[in-house]
């Protein structure tokens, strides 16, 4: 349930961006401050969160994360009452702070719940629930935000999420979830964390790949509805239906990946899917095939396995350093704050279609990482 709700909170950015463009009369560059406010937390908080996990364990950290998310969601009500875009950005920042804690705590927690060889499969399995949250959110959120009278109630879905998140936090607090606190004799310090990280070269390459991946994902989904509206003439509700297909494809492939990864090495799958992403981007940028909306949706198929697989590839073989490595990987998620404004600038000066060159170039880097710089590709020298 927690991963499903986190998926919904991530997806809300993709619905919120076009709705606030209409509500506050924003250009694309100003609208991408939504993504900037959401992802900038990943450069500010992962290291303090790593300390919190070290000090208090995973369970308390997750409860703090969920309460923070709920507070952020609840602040959308005063943002609407005050008609303040800055207040919206502040609410997103607080919400994202909670999600940052979840990402730093929950992902390594999943990898620790079994043998190392099954980490890629477990990560993809739990991410299926996030993808389901992504899939059900566009139509529901669009219905809640846009009234038939034309009024935009951007705060309404967040109020529902706030109530749901508080309930999940309460259930976790009453559960028997293991804490997995770090040993008391280990002393945590930020300088030591960076010094220790130098010994894990695959983690270093993985952090770079994660930076480009999250930027590409934020760009792809954030400009999905604007692409359909400006390039293909779709309405907001029609575009939301295709965004739903995009996330349904992602959820379906996420479930299929649990089986596929038993037969195909993780880095090979990432590389092949990266090449497919590049081809789809280039078609959407330069061609009008009559099927561009479906090609855009198909990006969800290939993007689905990226985050969990890149994450598990990066912390593969680093043992007890996994929790701290997770903090470094989550710093890389700040890529989501870096690349959407660049895409917004291109969209404002050219077209939304041309702006998709930004995630296309990001996946060129990710594909090169998969084939050349993961632990397995260097070990087996397949590429």
C-alpha positions, 0 to 999 in steps of 0.5 A, a space after each residue: 500500500 505504501 509503494 502504491 501511494 508513493 506512485 500516486 504522489 509521483 504521478 500527481 506532478 504530471 497532472 499538476 503541471 498542466 493544470 497549474 499552467 492553466 490555473 496560474 497562466 504559466 509558461 513551460 519554464 515556470 511550470 517546471 518549478 514544480 519538478 524543481 521543487 519536488 526533486 531538489 530535496 534529493 540533494 538536501 536530505 539523503 545524507 541527513 536521512 541516512 543518519 536518521 536510519 543509522 540512529 533510529 532504524 528503518 521503521 521509525 524513518 518510514 513513519 516520519 516519512 509518511 507523516 511528512 508526506 501527509 503534511 505536505 499534501 494537506 498544505 495544498 488547501 491553504 495554497 488554493 485558498 491563497 491562490 499562491 503558486 509559491 505556496 504550491 511549490 512549498 507544499 510540493 517541497 515538503 511532500 517531496 521531503 517525505 518521499 525522499 525519506 521513503 526512497 532512502 529507507 525503503 529501497 535498501 530495506 527491500 534489498 536486505 529482506 532476502 538473498 543478494 541474488 534476488 535483489 533485482 527481482 524483489 526491487 522490481 516486484 515492489 515497484 509494480 505497486 508504485 506503477 499501479 499507483 501511477 496507472 490509476 492516478 491520471 484519470 482519477 486525479 483529472 476527474 477530481 481536479 477539473 469540474 464540469 463547470 471549468 473550475 480547477 480544484 488542484 488541491 482536492 486529490 492531495 487532501 484525499 492522499 493526505 488522509 490515506 497516508 496518515 492511515 498507512 503511517 498509523 498501520 506501520 506504527 502498529 506493525 511488527 516491521 523489523 527495524 534493521 538498525 545499524 550496529 551501535 559500534 559503527 559511528 556515522 559521519 558525512 565525511 566518512 560516508 564519502 570516504 567509504 564510497 570511494 571504494 565502490 566504483 560500481 556505486 559511483 557509475 550507478 549514481 551518474 546513471 541514476 542522475 540522468 535516469 530520473 531527469 529523463 523520467 521527470 521530463 518524459 512524464 512531465 511533458 507528456 500531456 503538454 506534448 499531446 495537447 500542443 503537438 497533437 491537439 488533444 484535450 486535457 481529459 483525452 491526454 490523461 487517458 493516454 497517460 494512464 495507458 503509459 503507466 499501465 504499460 509500465 506496470 505490466 512490464 514491471 510485473 513481466 520484468 520479475 520473470 524476465 530478469 530470471 533469464 536476462 542479466 539486469 544490465 543487458 535488459 537496461 541497455 536494450 530498453 535504453 536503445 528502445 527509448 532512444 528510438 521512440 524519442 526520436 520518432 516523437 521528436 521528428 516524425 508525425 506517424 499518426 501513431 505518435 500518442 501510442 509511441 509516447 505511451 510505449 515509453 512506459 514499457 521500456 522505462 518501467 524497469 529502469 529505477 529499480 534495476 539501476 538502483 539494485 545494479 548500483 548497490 550490487 555487492 556493497 553489503 552493509 554499505 547499502 543503506 549509505 549507498 542508497 543515500 548517495 543514489 538518492 542524491 542523484 535523483 536531483 536530476 529530476 530538478 535539473 533536466 525539466 527546466 532545460 526542457 521547459 526552456 527548449 519548449 518555450 523557445 521552440 516546440 514541446 516535441 523538440 524539447 524531448 531531445 533532453 530525455 533522449 540524450 539522457 538515455 544515451 548516457 544510461 545505455 552506455 552505462 548499462 553496456 560498459 560500466 556496470 559490475 556485470 558488464 565489466 566482469 563478463 566483458 560482454 560489451 
